[in-house]
Every structure is written in C-alpha cells, then in structure tokens.
Amino acid sequence: MTNNIWIILGIISIILLAVYFRRGRNALWGGLTAGAIIGFIIALFSGFNWYIVGKGAISGIMVGFAAELLGMLSDYLRKKT
C-alpha cells in the first residue's frame, strides 16, 4: 500500500515538473534539488538506497508546489484588495 502512494505521488510530481518546466526558476525545482540532497544525505547514513533519495525528491517537489500555490494565493489576494 505505501509503495502505491509513492508511485502516485511520483507520477503527480513528474506532471507538475512538466507543467512548470518553462516558467524558469520556481519553488518546484528548488524543492526537487533540496529534497534530493536531503534524501541523499539520509540515504548515506541508513545504508544507501535510491528509494530514499526518490522519496526526498518527491517530498521536496510537493513542498515546492505548496509554496507556489501560496505565492499564487498571495498575488490573488493582493490584486483583489
């Protein structure tokens, strides 16, 4: 069951990266980078496993997407007032 959720989140992450690919620097790509680095460091200390690096990258992309959504909400609220 837990493997299925990570596969689903991985597919969603790839779709999000494809959507945000042409927008230049954004929080998704920063989240991917930070998540991959943190996942790599964790994997080094827990018997190296690429699955942990992938989980870190997916988590970073999701956090980056949340940051992008908060930025869009902020812009919307600023224009509305």
PDB file of N, CA, C and O in Angstrom, chain B, residues numbered from 101:
ATOM      1  N   MET B 101       0.818  -1.196   0.000  1.00  0.00           N
ATOM      2  CA  MET B 101       0.000   0.000   0.000  1.00  0.00           C
ATOM      3  C   MET B 101       0.863   1.262   0.000  1.00  0.00           C
ATOM      4  O   MET B 101       0.570   2.199  -0.743  1.00  0.00           O
ATOM      5  N   THR B 102       1.914   1.308   0.812  1.00  0.00           N
ATOM      6  CA  THR B 102       2.734   2.519   0.860  1.00  0.00           C
ATOM      7  C   THR B 102       3.513   2.709  -0.431  1.00  0.00           C
ATOM      8  O   THR B 102       3.793   3.843  -0.819  1.00  0.00           O
ATOM      9  N   ASN B 103       3.869   1.620  -1.105  1.00  0.00           N
ATOM     10  CA  ASN B 103       4.561   1.761  -2.379  1.00  0.00           C
ATOM     11  C   ASN B 103       3.656   2.405  -3.416  1.00  0.00           C
ATOM     12  O   ASN B 103       4.114   3.196  -4.240  1.00  0.00           O
ATOM     13  N   ASN B 104       2.372   2.067  -3.377  1.00  0.00           N
ATOM     14  CA  ASN B 104       1.437   2.625  -4.344  1.00  0.00           C
ATOM     15  C   ASN B 104       1.300   4.129  -4.193  1.00  0.00           C
ATOM     16  O   ASN B 104       1.216   4.838  -5.196  1.00  0.00           O
ATOM     17  N   ILE B 105       1.276   4.634  -2.965  1.00  0.00           N
ATOM     18  CA  ILE B 105       1.125   6.067  -2.756  1.00  0.00           C
ATOM     19  C   ILE B 105       2.352   6.810  -3.267  1.00  0.00           C
ATOM     20  O   ILE B 105       2.230   7.908  -3.812  1.00  0.00           O
ATOM     21  N   TRP B 106       3.538   6.220  -3.097  1.00  0.00           N
ATOM     22  CA  TRP B 106       4.744   6.888  -3.594  1.00  0.00           C
ATOM     23  C   TRP B 106       4.801   6.858  -5.114  1.00  0.00           C
ATOM     24  O   TRP B 106       5.337   7.780  -5.730  1.00  0.00           O
ATOM     25  N   ILE B 107       4.260   5.821  -5.723  1.00  0.00           N
ATOM     26  CA  ILE B 107       4.192   5.776  -7.186  1.00  0.00           C
ATOM     27  C   ILE B 107       3.233   6.850  -7.690  1.00  0.00           C
ATOM     28  O   ILE B 107       3.533   7.546  -8.660  1.00  0.00           O
ATOM     29  N   ILE B 108       2.088   6.983  -7.038  1.00  0.00           N
ATOM     30  CA  ILE B 108       1.112   8.006  -7.426  1.00  0.00           C
ATOM     31  C   ILE B 108       1.702   9.409  -7.236  1.00  0.00           C
ATOM     32  O   ILE B 108       1.586  10.259  -8.118  1.00  0.00           O
ATOM     33  N   LEU B 109       2.328   9.642  -6.093  1.00  0.00           N
ATOM     34  CA  LEU B 109       2.956  10.942  -5.850  1.00  0.00           C
ATOM     35  C   LEU B 109       4.091  11.208  -6.834  1.00  0.00           C
ATOM     36  O   LEU B 109       4.295  12.352  -7.241  1.00  0.00           O
ATOM     37  N   GLY B 110       4.829  10.177  -7.220  1.00  0.00           N
ATOM     38  CA  GLY B 110       5.888  10.332  -8.212  1.00  0.00           C
ATOM     39  C   GLY B 110       5.336  10.744  -9.570  1.00  0.00           C
ATOM     40  O   GLY B 110       5.909  11.604 -10.240  1.00  0.00           O
ATOM     41  N   ILE B 111       4.234  10.138  -9.977  1.00  0.00           N
ATOM     42  CA  ILE B 111       3.604  10.498 -11.255  1.00  0.00           C
ATOM     43  C   ILE B 111       3.097  11.938 -11.210  1.00  0.00           C
ATOM     44  O   ILE B 111       3.277  12.697 -12.162  1.00  0.00           O
ATOM     45  N   ILE B 112       2.461  12.308 -10.095  1.00  0.00           N
ATOM     46  CA  ILE B 112       1.989  13.686  -9.943  1.00  0.00           C
ATOM     47  C   ILE B 112       3.162  14.653  -9.971  1.00  0.00           C
ATOM     48  O   ILE B 112       3.057  15.730 -10.557  1.00  0.00           O
ATOM     49  N   SER B 113       4.278  14.288  -9.347  1.00  0.00           N
ATOM     50  CA  SER B 113       5.464  15.143  -9.331  1.00  0.00           C
ATOM     51  C   SER B 113       6.026  15.346 -10.729  1.00  0.00           C
ATOM     52  O   SER B 113       6.419  16.458 -11.083  1.00  0.00           O
ATOM     53  N   ILE B 114       6.068  14.294 -11.520  1.00  0.00           N
ATOM     54  CA  ILE B 114       6.569  14.409 -12.890  1.00  0.00           C
ATOM     55  C   ILE B 114       5.664  15.316 -13.710  1.00  0.00           C
ATOM     56  O   ILE B 114       6.148  16.129 -14.497  1.00  0.00           O
ATOM     57  N   ILE B 115       4.353  15.182 -13.529  1.00  0.00           N
ATOM     58  CA  ILE B 115       3.412  16.043 -14.241  1.00  0.00           C
ATOM     59  C   ILE B 115       3.609  17.504 -13.821  1.00  0.00           C
ATOM     60  O   ILE B 115       3.622  18.395 -14.670  1.00  0.00           O
ATOM     61  N   LEU B 116       3.762  17.751 -12.518  1.00  0.00           N
ATOM     62  CA  LEU B 116       3.984  19.115 -12.041  1.00  0.00           C
ATOM     63  C   LEU B 116       5.269  19.699 -12.594  1.00  0.00           C
ATOM     64  O   LEU B 116       5.300  20.867 -12.982  1.00  0.00           O
ATOM     65  N   LEU B 117       6.339  18.899 -12.638  1.00  0.00           N
ATOM     66  CA  LEU B 117       7.595  19.389 -13.201  1.00  0.00           C
ATOM     67  C   LEU B 117       7.446  19.723 -14.681  1.00  0.00           C
ATOM     68  O   LEU B 117       8.033  20.694 -15.161  1.00  0.00           O
ATOM     69  N   ALA B 118       6.663  18.924 -15.408  1.00  0.00           N
ATOM     70  CA  ALA B 118       6.438  19.203 -16.827  1.00  0.00           C
ATOM     71  C   ALA B 118       5.641  20.496 -17.008  1.00  0.00           C
ATOM     72  O   ALA B 118       5.919  21.273 -17.921  1.00  0.00           O
ATOM     73  N   VAL B 119       4.662  20.724 -16.152  1.00  0.00           N
ATOM     74  CA  VAL B 119       3.849  21.941 -16.251  1.00  0.00           C
ATOM     75  C   VAL B 119       4.685  23.179 -15.940  1.00  0.00           C
ATOM     76  O   VAL B 119       4.556  24.196 -16.621  1.00  0.00           O
ATOM     77  N   TYR B 120       5.531  23.106 -14.935  1.00  0.00           N
ATOM     78  CA  TYR B 120       6.321  24.248 -14.503  1.00  0.00           C
ATOM     79  C   TYR B 120       7.685  24.333 -15.202  1.00  0.00           C
ATOM     80  O   TYR B 120       8.510  25.162 -14.819  1.00  0.00           O
ATOM     81  N   PHE B 121       7.937  23.511 -16.200  1.00  0.00           N
ATOM     82  CA  PHE B 121       9.255  23.443 -16.830  1.00  0.00           C
ATOM     83  C   PHE B 121       9.649  24.763 -17.487  1.00  0.00           C
ATOM     84  O   PHE B 121      10.787  25.205 -17.334  1.00  0.00           O
ATOM     85  N   ARG B 122       8.750  25.388 -18.201  1.00  0.00           N
ATOM     86  CA  ARG B 122       9.065  26.601 -18.965  1.00  0.00           C
ATOM     87  C   ARG B 122       8.983  27.886 -18.148  1.00  0.00           C
ATOM     88  O   ARG B 122       9.232  28.961 -18.692  1.00  0.00           O
ATOM     89  N   ARG B 123       8.653  27.817 -16.899  1.00  0.00           N
ATOM     90  CA  ARG B 123       8.462  29.019 -16.091  1.00  0.00           C
ATOM     91  C   ARG B 123       9.745  29.505 -15.435  1.00  0.00           C
ATOM     92  O   ARG B 123       9.692  30.393 -14.585  1.00  0.00           O
ATOM     93  N   GLY B 124      10.868  28.965 -15.795  1.00  0.00           N
ATOM     94  CA  GLY B 124      12.138  29.407 -15.221  1.00  0.00           C
ATOM     95  C   GLY B 124      12.321  28.907 -13.796  1.00  0.00           C
ATOM     96  O   GLY B 124      11.828  27.842 -13.425  1.00  0.00           O
ATOM     97  N   ARG B 125      13.023  29.677 -13.025  1.00  0.00           N
ATOM     98  CA  ARG B 125      13.262  29.287 -11.633  1.00  0.00           C
ATOM     99  C   ARG B 125      11.966  29.375 -10.851  1.00  0.00           C
ATOM    100  O   ARG B 125      11.252  30.376 -10.914  1.00  0.00           O
ATOM    101  N   ASN B 126      11.678  28.333 -10.127  1.00  0.00           N
ATOM    102  CA  ASN B 126      10.486  28.333  -9.287  1.00  0.00           C
ATOM    103  C   ASN B 126      10.700  27.385  -8.114  1.00  0.00           C
ATOM    104  O   ASN B 126      11.722  26.705  -8.018  1.00  0.00           O
ATOM    105  N   ALA B 127       9.714  27.359  -7.230  1.00  0.00           N
ATOM    106  CA  ALA B 127       9.842  26.588  -5.989  1.00  0.00           C
ATOM    107  C   ALA B 127       9.853  25.080  -6.234  1.00  0.00           C
ATOM    108  O   ALA B 127      10.409  24.335  -5.426  1.00  0.00           O
ATOM    109  N   LEU B 128       9.252  24.615  -7.331  1.00  0.00           N
ATOM    110  CA  LEU B 128       9.251  23.171  -7.596  1.00  0.00           C
ATOM    111  C   LEU B 128      10.663  22.655  -7.832  1.00  0.00           C
ATOM    112  O   LEU B 128      11.062  21.632  -7.275  1.00  0.00           O
ATOM    113  N   TRP B 129      11.413  23.367  -8.658  1.00  0.00           N
ATOM    114  CA  TRP B 129      12.772  22.923  -8.963  1.00  0.00           C
ATOM    115  C   TRP B 129      13.686  23.089  -7.760  1.00  0.00           C
ATOM    116  O   TRP B 129      14.595  22.284  -7.557  1.00  0.00           O
ATOM    117  N   GLY B 130      13.456  24.127  -6.957  1.00  0.00           N
ATOM    118  CA  GLY B 130      14.211  24.281  -5.716  1.00  0.00           C
ATOM    119  C   GLY B 130      13.884  23.182  -4.729  1.00  0.00           C
ATOM    120  O   GLY B 130      14.766  22.667  -4.041  1.00  0.00           O
ATOM    121  N   GLY B 131      12.603  22.822  -4.662  1.00  0.00           N
ATOM    122  CA  GLY B 131      12.194  21.722  -3.785  1.00  0.00           C
ATOM    123  C   GLY B 131      12.776  20.397  -4.223  1.00  0.00           C
ATOM    124  O   GLY B 131      13.183  19.583  -3.393  1.00  0.00           O
ATOM    125  N   LEU B 132      12.817  20.176  -5.537  1.00  0.00           N
ATOM    126  CA  LEU B 132      13.429  18.949  -6.067  1.00  0.00           C
ATOM    127  C   LEU B 132      14.898  18.874  -5.673  1.00  0.00           C
ATOM    128  O   LEU B 132      15.373  17.833  -5.221  1.00  0.00           O
ATOM    129  N   THR B 133      15.606  19.970  -5.844  1.00  0.00           N
ATOM    130  CA  THR B 133      17.033  19.990  -5.516  1.00  0.00           C
ATOM    131  C   THR B 133      17.263  19.760  -4.023  1.00  0.00           C
ATOM    132  O   THR B 133      18.074  18.920  -3.633  1.00  0.00           O
ATOM    133  N   ALA B 134      16.542  20.512  -3.197  1.00  0.00           N
ATOM    134  CA  ALA B 134      16.715  20.372  -1.745  1.00  0.00           C
ATOM    135  C   ALA B 134      16.299  18.979  -1.276  1.00  0.00           C
ATOM    136  O   ALA B 134      16.981  18.368  -0.453  1.00  0.00           O
ATOM    137  N   GLY B 135      15.183  18.480  -1.800  1.00  0.00           N
ATOM    138  CA  GLY B 135      14.723  17.148  -1.404  1.00  0.00           C
ATOM    139  C   GLY B 135      15.686  16.050  -1.804  1.00  0.00           C
ATOM    140  O   GLY B 135      15.917  15.111  -1.043  1.00  0.00           O
ATOM    141  N   ALA B 136      16.253  16.167  -3.008  1.00  0.00           N
ATOM    142  CA  ALA B 136      17.211  15.161  -3.462  1.00  0.00           C
ATOM    143  C   ALA B 136      18.483  15.189  -2.611  1.00  0.00           C
ATOM    144  O   ALA B 136      19.035  14.139  -2.280  1.00  0.00           O
ATOM    145  N   ILE B 137      18.944  16.386  -2.261  1.00  0.00           N
ATOM    146  CA  ILE B 137      20.152  16.497  -1.434  1.00  0.00           C
ATOM    147  C   ILE B 137      19.897  15.935  -0.040  1.00  0.00           C
ATOM    148  O   ILE B 137      20.708  15.172   0.484  1.00  0.00           O
ATOM    149  N   ILE B 138      18.778  16.309   0.555  1.00  0.00           N
ATOM    150  CA  ILE B 138      18.454  15.808   1.891  1.00  0.00           C
ATOM    151  C   ILE B 138      18.244  14.291   1.855  1.00  0.00           C
ATOM    152  O   ILE B 138      18.707  13.580   2.748  1.00  0.00           O
ATOM    153  N   GLY B 139      17.551  13.797   0.829  1.00  0.00           N
ATOM    154  CA  GLY B 139      17.360  12.352   0.686  1.00  0.00           C
ATOM    155  C   GLY B 139      18.676  11.618   0.506  1.00  0.00           C
ATOM    156  O   GLY B 139      18.859  10.522   1.036  1.00  0.00           O
ATOM    157  N   PHE B 140      19.594  12.219  -0.243  1.00  0.00           N
ATOM    158  CA  PHE B 140      20.912  11.617  -0.451  1.00  0.00           C
ATOM    159  C   PHE B 140      21.683  11.524   0.864  1.00  0.00           C
ATOM    160  O   PHE B 140      22.316  10.508   1.149  1.00  0.00           O
ATOM    161  N   ILE B 141      21.624  12.589   1.660  1.00  0.00           N
ATOM    162  CA  ILE B 141      22.325  12.586   2.943  1.00  0.00           C
ATOM    163  C   ILE B 141      21.726  11.531   3.880  1.00  0.00           C
ATOM    164  O   ILE B 141      22.459  10.797   4.544  1.00  0.00           O
ATOM    165  N   ILE B 142      20.400  11.460   3.929  1.00  0.00           N
ATOM    166  CA  ILE B 142      19.755  10.455   4.776  1.00  0.00           C
ATOM    167  C   ILE B 142      20.108   9.049   4.298  1.00  0.00           C
ATOM    168  O   ILE B 142      20.353   8.155   5.108  1.00  0.00           O
ATOM    169  N   ALA B 143      20.133   8.858   2.971  1.00  0.00           N
ATOM    170  CA  ALA B 143      20.450   7.539   2.421  1.00  0.00           C
ATOM    171  C   ALA B 143      21.883   7.127   2.755  1.00  0.00           C
ATOM    172  O   ALA B 143      22.151   5.943   2.960  1.00  0.00           O
ATOM    173  N   LEU B 144      22.789   8.070   2.812  1.00  0.00           N
ATOM    174  CA  LEU B 144      24.176   7.741   3.157  1.00  0.00           C
ATOM    175  C   LEU B 144      24.297   7.157   4.565  1.00  0.00           C
ATOM    176  O   LEU B 144      25.104   6.261   4.808  1.00  0.00           O
ATOM    177  N   PHE B 145      23.486   7.675   5.484  1.00  0.00           N
ATOM    178  CA  PHE B 145      23.589   7.236   6.871  1.00  0.00           C
ATOM    179  C   PHE B 145      22.732   6.020   7.195  1.00  0.00           C
ATOM    180  O   PHE B 145      22.865   5.447   8.277  1.00  0.00           O
ATOM    181  N   SER B 146      21.859   5.616   6.284  1.00  0.00           N
ATOM    182  CA  SER B 146      20.973   4.494   6.610  1.00  0.00           C
ATOM    183  C   SER B 146      21.149   3.338   5.628  1.00  0.00           C
ATOM    184  O   SER B 146      20.175   2.663   5.295  1.00  0.00           O
ATOM    185  N   GLY B 147      22.351   3.103   5.170  1.00  0.00           N
ATOM    186  CA  GLY B 147      22.569   2.039   4.189  1.00  0.00           C
ATOM    187  C   GLY B 147      21.989   2.476   2.863  1.00  0.00           C
ATOM    188  O   GLY B 147      20.774   2.409   2.673  1.00  0.00           O
ATOM    189  N   PHE B 148      22.805   2.912   1.962  1.00  0.00           N
ATOM    190  CA  PHE B 148      22.366   3.652   0.770  1.00  0.00           C
ATOM    191  C   PHE B 148      21.275   2.920   0.001  1.00  0.00           C
ATOM    192  O   PHE B 148      21.406   1.744  -0.339  1.00  0.00           O
ATOM    193  N   ASN B 149      20.189   3.655  -0.266  1.00  0.00           N
ATOM    194  CA  ASN B 149      19.064   3.135  -1.019  1.00  0.00           C
ATOM    195  C   ASN B 149      18.499   4.277  -1.864  1.00  0.00           C
ATOM    196  O   ASN B 149      18.142   5.327  -1.331  1.00  0.00           O
ATOM    197  N   TRP B 150      18.417   4.072  -3.174  1.00  0.00           N
ATOM    198  CA  TRP B 150      17.915   5.113  -4.073  1.00  0.00           C
ATOM    199  C   TRP B 150      16.458   5.444  -3.808  1.00  0.00           C
ATOM    200  O   TRP B 150      16.002   6.540  -4.132  1.00  0.00           O
ATOM    201  N   TYR B 151      15.729   4.519  -3.230  1.00  0.00           N
ATOM    202  CA  TYR B 151      14.317   4.741  -2.912  1.00  0.00           C
ATOM    203  C   TYR B 151      14.159   5.908  -1.933  1.00  0.00           C
ATOM    204  O   TYR B 151      13.205   6.680  -2.035  1.00  0.00           O
ATOM    205  N   ILE B 152      15.078   6.034  -1.002  1.00  0.00           N
ATOM    206  CA  ILE B 152      15.038   7.133  -0.027  1.00  0.00           C
ATOM    207  C   ILE B 152      15.321   8.449  -0.723  1.00  0.00           C
ATOM    208  O   ILE B 152      14.693   9.459  -0.404  1.00  0.00           O
ATOM    209  N   VAL B 153      16.249   8.462  -1.662  1.00  0.00           N
ATOM    210  CA  VAL B 153      16.548   9.683  -2.422  1.00  0.00           C
ATOM    211  C   VAL B 153      15.311  10.094  -3.230  1.00  0.00           C
ATOM    212  O   VAL B 153      14.980  11.278  -3.296  1.00  0.00           O
ATOM    213  N   GLY B 154      14.642   9.136  -3.831  1.00  0.00           N
ATOM    214  CA  GLY B 154      13.428   9.423  -4.591  1.00  0.00           C
ATOM    215  C   GLY B 154      12.319   9.974  -3.717  1.00  0.00           C
ATOM    216  O   GLY B 154      11.618  10.908  -4.106  1.00  0.00           O
ATOM    217  N   LYS B 155      12.161   9.394  -2.531  1.00  0.00           N
ATOM    218  CA  LYS B 155      11.152   9.902  -1.593  1.00  0.00           C
ATOM    219  C   LYS B 155      11.463  11.337  -1.192  1.00  0.00           C
ATOM    220  O   LYS B 155      10.558  12.166  -1.092  1.00  0.00           O
ATOM    221  N   GLY B 156      12.730  11.631  -0.964  1.00  0.00           N
ATOM    222  CA  GLY B 156      13.122  13.001  -0.621  1.00  0.00           C
ATOM    223  C   GLY B 156      12.833  13.968  -1.754  1.00  0.00           C
ATOM    224  O   GLY B 156      12.353  15.078  -1.521  1.00  0.00           O
ATOM    225  N   ALA B 157      13.124  13.552  -2.987  1.00  0.00           N
ATOM    226  CA  ALA B 157      12.877  14.413  -4.138  1.00  0.00           C
ATOM    227  C   ALA B 157      11.380  14.652  -4.327  1.00  0.00           C
ATOM    228  O   ALA B 157      10.961  15.779  -4.588  1.00  0.00           O
ATOM    229  N   ILE B 158      10.584  13.609  -4.197  1.00  0.00           N
ATOM    230  CA  ILE B 158       9.124  13.755  -4.340  1.00  0.00           C
ATOM    231  C   ILE B 158       8.572  14.663  -3.244  1.00  0.00           C
ATOM    232  O   ILE B 158       7.729  15.520  -3.508  1.00  0.00           O
ATOM    233  N   SER B 159       9.048  14.474  -2.019  1.00  0.00           N
ATOM    234  CA  SER B 159       8.592  15.328  -0.918  1.00  0.00           C
ATOM    235  C   SER B 159       8.976  16.777  -1.163  1.00  0.00           C
ATOM    236  O   SER B 159       8.184  17.681  -0.897  1.00  0.00           O
ATOM    237  N   GLY B 160      10.171  17.007  -1.662  1.00  0.00           N
ATOM    238  CA  GLY B 160      10.614  18.366  -1.964  1.00  0.00           C
ATOM    239  C   GLY B 160       9.770  19.018  -3.048  1.00  0.00           C
ATOM    240  O   GLY B 160       9.450  20.203  -2.957  1.00  0.00           O
ATOM    241  N   ILE B 161       9.406  18.253  -4.076  1.00  0.00           N
ATOM    242  CA  ILE B 161       8.559  18.789  -5.138  1.00  0.00           C
ATOM    243  C   ILE B 161       7.194  19.172  -4.580  1.00  0.00           C
ATOM    244  O   ILE B 161       6.651  20.218  -4.935  1.00  0.00           O
ATOM    245  N   MET B 162       6.639  18.336  -3.712  1.00  0.00           N
ATOM    246  CA  MET B 162       5.332  18.650  -3.131  1.00  0.00           C
ATOM    247  C   MET B 162       5.397  19.896  -2.249  1.00  0.00           C
ATOM    248  O   MET B 162       4.472  20.708  -2.261  1.00  0.00           O
ATOM    249  N   VAL B 163       6.465  20.052  -1.494  1.00  0.00           N
ATOM    250  CA  VAL B 163       6.627  21.259  -0.675  1.00  0.00           C
ATOM    251  C   VAL B 163       6.790  22.479  -1.579  1.00  0.00           C
ATOM    252  O   VAL B 163       6.234  23.542  -1.301  1.00  0.00           O
ATOM    253  N   GLY B 164       7.546  22.326  -2.653  1.00  0.00           N
ATOM    254  CA  GLY B 164       7.709  23.422  -3.604  1.00  0.00           C
ATOM    255  C   GLY B 164       6.399  23.807  -4.269  1.00  0.00           C
ATOM    256  O   GLY B 164       6.138  24.990  -4.492  1.00  0.00           O
ATOM    257  N   PHE B 165       5.572  22.816  -4.588  1.00  0.00           N
ATOM    258  CA  PHE B 165       4.268  23.105  -5.180  1.00  0.00           C
ATOM    259  C   PHE B 165       3.384  23.851  -4.192  1.00  0.00           C
ATOM    260  O   PHE B 165       2.660  24.768  -4.579  1.00  0.00           O
ATOM    261  N   ALA B 166       3.434  23.468  -2.927  1.00  0.00           N
ATOM    262  CA  ALA B 166       2.669  24.178  -1.901  1.00  0.00           C
ATOM    263  C   ALA B 166       3.136  25.635  -1.808  1.00  0.00           C
ATOM    264  O   ALA B 166       2.315  26.539  -1.650  1.00  0.00           O
ATOM    265  N   ALA B 167       4.441  25.863  -1.905  1.00  0.00           N
ATOM    266  CA  ALA B 167       4.964  27.226  -1.881  1.00  0.00           C
ATOM    267  C   ALA B 167       4.494  28.021  -3.102  1.00  0.00           C
ATOM    268  O   ALA B 167       4.166  29.202  -2.988  1.00  0.00           O
ATOM    269  N   GLU B 168       4.462  27.371  -4.266  1.00  0.00           N
ATOM    270  CA  GLU B 168       3.947  28.034  -5.468  1.00  0.00           C
ATOM    271  C   GLU B 168       2.478  28.400  -5.296  1.00  0.00           C
ATOM    272  O   GLU B 168       2.063  29.494  -5.678  1.00  0.00           O
ATOM    273  N   LEU B 169       1.689  27.493  -4.724  1.00  0.00           N
ATOM    274  CA  LEU B 169       0.275  27.781  -4.501  1.00  0.00           C
ATOM    275  C   LEU B 169       0.088  28.940  -3.528  1.00  0.00           C
ATOM    276  O   LEU B 169      -0.789  29.780  -3.728  1.00  0.00           O
ATOM    277  N   LEU B 170       0.900  28.992  -2.482  1.00  0.00           N
ATOM    278  CA  LEU B 170       0.820  30.113  -1.545  1.00  0.00           C
ATOM    279  C   LEU B 170       1.194  31.429  -2.224  1.00  0.00           C
ATOM    280  O   LEU B 170       0.602  32.468  -1.936  1.00  0.00           O
ATOM    281  N   GLY B 171       2.167  31.386  -3.118  1.00  0.00           N
ATOM    282  CA  GLY B 171       2.531  32.586  -3.873  1.00  0.00           C
ATOM    283  C   GLY B 171       1.407  33.050  -4.781  1.00  0.00           C
ATOM    284  O   GLY B 171       1.144  34.248  -4.882  1.00  0.00           O
ATOM    285  N   MET B 172       0.734  32.100  -5.451  1.00  0.00           N
ATOM    286  CA  MET B 172      -0.409  32.455  -6.301  1.00  0.00           C
ATOM    287  C   MET B 172      -1.553  33.027  -5.475  1.00  0.00           C
ATOM    288  O   MET B 172      -2.200  33.988  -5.890  1.00  0.00           O
ATOM    289  N   LEU B 173      -1.805  32.442  -4.312  1.00  0.00           N
ATOM    290  CA  LEU B 173      -2.850  32.937  -3.433  1.00  0.00           C
ATOM    291  C   LEU B 173      -2.516  34.351  -2.961  1.00  0.00           C
ATOM    292  O   LEU B 173      -3.398  35.208  -2.914  1.00  0.00           O
ATOM    293  N   SER B 174      -1.285  34.599  -2.620  1.00  0.00           N
ATOM    294  CA  SER B 174      -0.857  35.915  -2.191  1.00  0.00           C
ATOM    295  C   SER B 174      -1.060  36.948  -3.304  1.00  0.00           C
ATOM    296  O   SER B 174      -1.561  38.043  -3.050  1.00  0.00           O
ATOM    297  N   ASP B 175      -0.670  36.602  -4.540  1.00  0.00           N
ATOM    298  CA  ASP B 175      -0.861  37.506  -5.674  1.00  0.00           C
ATOM    299  C   ASP B 175      -2.343  37.788  -5.896  1.00  0.00           C
ATOM    300  O   ASP B 175      -2.730  38.926  -6.159  1.00  0.00           O
ATOM    301  N   TYR B 176      -3.169  36.754  -5.791  1.00  0.00           N
ATOM    302  CA  TYR B 176      -4.613  36.906  -5.987  1.00  0.00           C
ATOM    303  C   TYR B 176      -5.209  37.837  -4.936  1.00  0.00           C
ATOM    304  O   TYR B 176      -5.992  38.730  -5.259  1.00  0.00           O
ATOM    305  N   LEU B 177      -4.832  37.620  -3.679  1.00  0.00           N
ATOM    306  CA  LEU B 177      -5.370  38.442  -2.609  1.00  0.00           C
ATOM    307  C   LEU B 177      -4.876  39.886  -2.711  1.00  0.00           C
ATOM    308  O   LEU B 177      -5.611  40.816  -2.380  1.00  0.00           O
ATOM    309  N   ARG B 178      -3.647  40.076  -3.162  1.00  0.00           N
ATOM    310  CA  ARG B 178      -3.102  41.422  -3.318  1.00  0.00           C
ATOM    311  C   ARG B 178      -3.836  42.185  -4.425  1.00  0.00           C
ATOM    312  O   ARG B 178      -4.115  43.376  -4.281  1.00  0.00           O
ATOM    313  N   LYS B 179      -4.144  41.502  -5.520  1.00  0.00           N
ATOM    314  CA  LYS B 179      -4.863  42.143  -6.623  1.00  0.00           C
ATOM    315  C   LYS B 179      -6.317  42.411  -6.272  1.00  0.00           C
ATOM    316  O   LYS B 179      -6.904  43.373  -6.766  1.00  0.00           O
ATOM    317  N   LYS B 180      -6.903  41.581  -5.433  1.00  0.00           N
ATOM    318  CA  LYS B 180      -8.308  41.706  -5.079  1.00  0.00           C
ATOM    319  C   LYS B 180      -8.566  42.910  -4.197  1.00  0.00           C
ATOM    320  O   LYS B 180      -9.641  43.505  -4.275  1.00  0.00           O
ATOM    321  N   THR B 181      -7.613  43.285  -3.362  1.00  0.00           N
ATOM    322  CA  THR B 181      -7.829  44.416  -2.440  1.00  0.00           C
ATOM    323  C   THR B 181      -7.374  45.713  -3.018  1.00  0.00           C
ATOM    324  O   THR B 181      -7.487  46.752  -2.368  1.00  0.00           O
TER     325      THR B 181
END
